[in-house]
Amino acid sequence: MTTRRRDLALMVPGEAEYLCLVRDLVTTVARKAGFPDCRIGEIEIAVDEACANIIEHAYGRRPPGEPHVGKPQAIAVRLALFPDRIEVRIRDRGRCFPPEMASSLDIAEFAASGRRRGIGSYIIRSFVDEVHHSYRPGRGNELTLVKYLAKGVPGG
Amino acid sequence: MNLAVNVERADKVTIVDLVGELDAYTSLEVRETVVRLIEEGARDIIINLEKVDFIDSVGLGTLVGCLKRTAEHGGTISLVCANPQIQKVFDITGLSKIFAIYPTRDEAIRRVAPATPSSE
């Protein structure tokens, strides 16, 4: 049973140019935890998609390079590292935005329309072992992504 | 983090070499580059992802947008992908069925712009 854990936290403005900072933290921590490269890439893209969803949907999209009107809203990323898994808790203060539950993608529709709706959530669900979402009015969304060190473990 | 975009115009094909990460922040430059190339008359475009080490759904959406736009002008978009992690994203989303994806830049050029045998 796993009891020992280490936590790391990062808070970034809810802007696309900071996505790389979040990815760097996640990959560095996962690598130090002993995750194989293929699974590091999977948790990296899942966290990126979750943060990109916040920027686009929970906070509303702002074109790259265009300054914020008012104070930029933040994304808080907390990583809890257990011997058998990593848990990434991503919080925002935007409107309710639960990840979509689609178990498949209509890729022909995507190719025809170019609209990406649902693809980010589909990638998240494809690349992590567990996804949990909660929303509290006035507090925002909290999305927890769980990735186990190896395949074949609970939820994996 | 950034993305370098380099364009090489060959005889029958235009190659867009990307180096870096293709995400919500960097994708705009790729879209603008491809739109400009189409306006300048490019039709068959190869986007080389050999040196791209990350792509997300915004990057995928940008490539799909490029595919649509070139098709509207009678052109094609082909990809070069050698990174298994990126190939996995194309496979998971089903986009590997939509795009022509080649393992090397040279092969993509050979397939997209095959040498025309001299008839004279």
Interface residues (C-beta under 8 A of the other chain):
Chain A: A16 E17 L19 C20 L21 R23 D24 D37 C38 G41 E44 I45 D48 E49 A52 I55 E56 P63 P64 L105 I107 F110 A111 A112 G114 R115 R116 I119 G120 Y122 I123 S126 F127
Chain B: M1 E21 D23 A24 Y25 L28 F54 I55 D56 S57 V58 L60 G61 V64 G65 L67 K68 P84 Q85 K88 V89 I92 T93 G94 L95 K97 I98
